[in-house]
Amino acid sequence: MKPEDRAKLLNDLRNELLKLQTQKERGTLENPGRVRTVRRAIARILTIMNEEARRSVKAGE
């Protein structure tokens, strides 16, 4: 996946998480498990981005 695609997906997931958290506060959340899934997907993307950043810094030394 290209870095631009990853950044777009990350932004979309963060927006979805915000909507889910709002629904949770209102008490209208239909699928509470989706919050966990979205949070984990965000964490995975951030992990990949951090690994690539570390690799590029290490290669530049």
Backbone torsions as a table, in degrees:
resi	resn	phi	psi	omega
1	MET	NA	136.8	-179.3
2	LYS	-73.5	151.7	178.9
3	PRO	-57.6	-35.1	179.3
4	GLU	-66.5	-40.5	178.6
5	ASP	-65.7	-40.7	179.6
6	ARG	-63.6	-41.7	179.6
7	ALA	-65.0	-38.9	178.9
8	LYS	-66.5	-43.9	178.8
9	LEU	-62.3	-41.3	178.3
10	LEU	-60.7	-43.8	178.9
11	ASN	-63.2	-43.0	178.7
12	ASP	-62.4	-43.2	180.0
13	LEU	-65.9	-38.6	177.7
14	ARG	-64.7	-38.7	176.8
15	ASN	-65.3	-41.5	178.4
16	GLU	-63.9	-41.1	178.9
17	LEU	-62.2	-40.6	178.1
18	LEU	-61.2	-43.2	178.3
19	LYS	-64.0	-42.4	179.7
20	LEU	-64.3	-40.3	179.1
21	GLN	-66.1	-36.2	177.0
22	THR	-65.6	-43.7	177.6
23	GLN	-62.0	-37.7	179.8
24	LYS	-63.9	-41.6	179.3
25	GLU	-65.0	-36.6	-179.7
26	ARG	-78.6	-18.9	-178.6
27	GLY	86.7	18.7	-178.6
28	THR	-109.3	16.2	-177.6
29	LEU	-73.5	122.3	-177.6
30	GLU	-84.1	-38.3	-175.8
31	ASN	-126.9	91.8	-178.5
32	PRO	-63.6	-25.0	179.1
33	GLY	-68.6	-20.6	-179.1
34	ARG	-66.3	-31.6	178.8
35	VAL	-60.1	-46.0	-179.7
36	ARG	-63.4	-42.7	-179.9
37	THR	-61.9	-44.0	-179.0
38	VAL	-67.2	-42.1	179.1
39	ARG	-61.5	-40.3	179.1
40	ARG	-68.1	-38.2	178.0
41	ALA	-64.0	-40.5	176.8
42	ILE	-61.5	-44.7	-179.5
43	ALA	-63.2	-39.3	178.9
44	ARG	-63.4	-44.6	-179.5
45	ILE	-63.9	-43.9	179.5
46	LEU	-63.7	-36.8	177.7
47	THR	-62.8	-45.9	179.3
48	ILE	-62.4	-42.8	-179.9
49	MET	-63.4	-41.6	178.9
50	ASN	-67.3	-39.3	177.7
51	GLU	-62.6	-42.9	179.4
52	GLU	-66.4	-38.0	178.5
53	ALA	-64.8	-42.1	178.4
54	ARG	-64.1	-41.7	179.3
55	ARG	-62.2	-41.0	-178.7
56	SER	-70.8	-34.1	177.1
57	VAL	-69.0	-42.6	-179.4
58	LYS	-64.9	-38.1	179.4
59	ALA	-69.8	-27.6	-179.2
60	GLY	-80.3	-12.2	-177.7
61	GLU	-72.7	NA	NA
